[in-house]
Amino acid sequence: MDDMSCHNRSAMKTGNDIRAAAIQLGKLLIDHRGQDVKVLDLSGKNSWTDYFVIATTSSSTHSRGLQRHVHEALKETGLEIRPTKRRIPDGDEWILMDLGAVIVHLMTPAARNFYDLEKLWYGAPDLLSDTTEVSPE
């Protein structure tokens, strides 16, 4: 198949690869001071994405910096940004990055509180809560 869409190319990655990429992006946001970072596993809950990576940002400058770091990490994760024609409400307060199987949300505290994505997807496991525990050494 020579005429593969962006979604089909990312669909060729295994579920474990995509899961690992979502976790990697969550950890990247933590490393760059994203606050209250969550990686929600939405697989099986909808037909259009498998993971939400959500982070609270401290300013529009911080949001743009985190967006740049995510862009720089895309080659390593094997994910690709998809252009979106949707206008996000509060564009300065919420940056949405559609990576197909992973959607990254960078939100100010006010936007995060108002849209409350975790409540909307109540019951979706947070993969970072399982992977960020300190291992005894």
C-alpha positions in Angstrom: 0.0 0.0 0.0 1.7 3.1 -1.2 -1.0 5.5 -0.3 -1.1 5.1 3.5 -2.6 7.8 5.6 -0.9 9.2 8.6 -3.3 7.2 10.8 -2.4 4.0 9.0 1.3 4.5 9.5 0.9 5.1 13.2 -1.5 2.2 13.4 1.3 -0.1 12.2 3.0 0.5 15.6 2.1 -2.0 18.2 -0.2 -1.1 21.0 2.7 -1.4 23.4 4.8 1.1 21.3 2.0 3.6 21.3 1.5 3.1 25.1 5.2 3.6 25.7 5.2 6.7 23.5 2.3 8.2 25.5 4.1 7.5 28.8 7.4 8.9 27.4 5.6 12.2 26.4 4.1 12.4 29.9 7.5 12.0 31.5 8.9 14.6 29.1 6.2 17.1 30.2 7.1 16.4 33.9 10.8 16.9 33.1 10.0 20.3 31.7 7.8 21.3 34.7 4.4 20.5 33.4 2.2 20.2 36.4 -0.3 17.5 37.4 0.7 15.4 34.3 -1.7 12.5 33.5 -1.6 9.9 30.8 -5.1 8.6 30.5 -5.6 5.2 28.8 -8.7 5.7 26.7 -8.2 2.5 24.6 -11.5 0.8 24.1 -13.5 3.8 25.3 -13.7 5.6 22.0 -12.8 5.1 18.3 -10.7 8.1 17.6 -7.7 7.9 20.1 -6.1 5.7 22.7 -4.4 8.1 25.1 -4.7 11.6 26.4 -1.6 13.2 27.8 -2.7 16.2 29.9 -0.5 18.8 31.7 -1.2 22.1 33.4 1.1 24.9 32.4 2.0 28.1 34.3 1.8 30.6 31.4 1.4 30.8 27.6 5.2 30.9 27.3 5.5 27.7 29.3 2.8 26.1 27.1 4.6 27.1 23.9 7.9 25.7 25.4 6.2 22.4 26.2 4.7 22.3 22.8 8.2 22.7 21.3 9.6 19.9 23.4 6.8 17.6 22.3 7.5 18.5 18.7 11.2 17.7 19.2 10.3 14.3 20.7 8.0 13.2 17.9 10.7 11.5 15.8 11.9 9.5 18.8 8.3 8.4 19.6 7.4 7.5 16.0 4.3 9.6 16.3 3.3 12.4 13.8 1.4 15.6 14.4 -1.8 15.9 12.5 -3.0 19.2 11.3 -6.3 20.2 12.8 -8.9 22.5 11.4 -10.7 22.7 14.7 -10.5 25.9 16.6 -9.8 25.2 20.3 -11.7 27.5 22.6 -9.4 29.6 24.7 -6.5 29.1 22.3 -4.1 30.8 24.6 -5.1 28.7 27.5 -5.3 25.3 25.8 -3.0 23.8 23.2 -4.2 20.5 21.7 -1.7 18.4 19.8 -3.4 15.6 17.8 -0.9 12.8 17.3 -3.5 10.2 16.2 -3.4 7.5 18.9 -2.2 10.1 21.4 -3.6 13.5 22.0 -1.6 16.0 24.1 -3.4 18.7 26.0 -1.5 21.6 27.5 -3.8 23.7 29.6 -3.7 26.6 32.0 -5.1 25.9 35.5 -8.3 27.8 34.6 -8.9 25.8 31.4 -8.0 22.5 33.1 -10.4 23.2 35.9 -13.2 24.4 33.5 -13.0 21.5 31.0 -12.1 18.8 33.6 -11.0 16.2 31.1 -10.3 13.7 33.9 -13.9 13.9 35.0 -15.1 13.5 31.4 -13.1 10.3 31.1 -13.7 9.1 34.6 -12.4 5.6 35.1 -9.7 5.8 32.5 -6.5 4.6 34.2 -3.6 7.1 34.6 -0.6 5.3 33.3 1.9 7.6 35.1 0.5 6.7 38.5 1.7 3.2 37.8 5.1 4.0 36.2 6.4 6.9 38.3 6.7 5.1 41.5 10.2 5.2 43.0 11.8 1.8 42.9 13.8 0.7 45.9 17.6 0.6 45.3 
